[in-house]
Amino acid sequence: MKLVNDFDSYKLIDLGNGMKLEKWGDITLYRPDPQVIWDKDIDLRDVDAIYHRSNKGGGNWEIKNKDIPSRWQIKYHNLVFNIKLMGFKHTGLFPEQAYNWNSIIKKIKEAGRPVKVLNLFAYTGAASVAALSAGASVVHVDSSKGMVDWAKENVQASGLSDRPIRFLVDDVIKFVKREIRRGNKYDIIIMDPPSFGRGANGEVWSLENNLFELVKLCNELLSNDPLMFLINSYTTGISKTILENILNITINKEYEGIVSSDELGIPCENGLILPCGIFAKWENKL
């Protein structure tokens, strides 16, 4: 498992009762996590907000501290991210992804040449910000205008607004097919596909039904000398080995490289480790 140990402005404080106690900068949150299946007494006296699940689906935030801002910022080294309390327990950032941000930054800086990055299902743009900070040009694609606007805010907060990035609100598969017809190529392709979703015009996405097709299509977008192809997933029931298999029978058939996979995790201050999804990546041979 790959752990993130240097995210100084994010702390995982305690785990129990299906919940995690976290500190995001100066704000302490208590919210659900499906991996936490044990009971534990947790001190909630200093909590600023608690997310309560609803039996009908979804849930709501209970604001304990009336002075909590509608948004605030946290930093990971030189990267700055805007944090907000979203309707479905999220905050707009997944701290465990810092491991992948570091991999992307390292690959770009070691390339010694201009690097083009395509970020699909790009959400609020943390990976886009990381790639920009390393000197790459980025195309950022997500079907949600709200998430794309949030990504723009993160790029601005990190002082990278003058860097080359295109933001697109689009269905990922349709966009990739158009890019193939245009003949555009990328050195790094990143994707964080949801289990299920809808495109900008109501197109239905299912990871089980559409991921393999998408990766095959993306094979046609890689440059002659690609650097990395990264798939991240939080879908229950999908093993990291499945993602590795997909890369082996697609990208690695066309380009000689190394395929690897692993879990991501965050160490907790109580000594436990919280698993946080999986990833698989193809990398060029140095």
Stockholm file with secondary structure:
# STOCKHOLM 1.0

chainA/1-286         MKLVNDFDSYKLIDLGNGMKLEKWGDITLYRPDPQVIWDKDIDLRDVDAIYHRSNKGGGNWEIKNKDIPSRWQIKYHNLVFNIKLMGFKHTGLFPEQAYNWNSIIKKIKEAGRPVKVLNLFAYTGAASVAALSAGASVVHVDSSKGMVDWAKENVQASGLSDRPIRFLVDDVIKFVKREIRRGNKYDIIIMDPPSFGRGANGEVWSLENNLFELVKLCNELLSNDPLMFLINSYTTGISKTILENILNITINKEYEGIVSSDELGIPCENGLILPCGIFAKWENKL
#=GR chainA/1-286 SS CEECCCCTTEEEEEEETTEEEEEETTEEEEEECTTCCSCCCCCCTTCSEEEEECTTSCEEEEESCTTCCSCEEEEETTEEEEECCCTTSCCSCCGGGHHHHHHHHHHHHHHCSCCEEEEESCTTCHHHHHHHHTTCEEEEEESCHHHHHHHHHHHHHTTCTTSCEEEEESCHHHHHHHHHHHTCCBSEEEECCCSEEECTTSCEEEHHHHHHHHHHHHHTTBCSSCCEEEEEECCTTCCHHHHHHHHHTTHHHHSCEEEEEEEEEEECTTSCEEEEEEEEEEEECC
#=GC SS_cons         CEECCCCTTEEEEEEETTEEEEEETTEEEEEECTTCCSCCCCCCTTCSEEEEECTTSCEEEEESCTTCCSCEEEEETTEEEEECCCTTSCCSCCGGGHHHHHHHHHHHHHHCSCCEEEEESCTTCHHHHHHHHTTCEEEEEESCHHHHHHHHHHHHHTTCTTSCEEEEESCHHHHHHHHHHHTCCBSEEEECCCSEEECTTSCEEEHHHHHHHHHHHHHTTBCSSCCEEEEEECCTTCCHHHHHHHHHTTHHHHSCEEEEEEEEEEECTTSCEEEEEEEEEEEECC
//
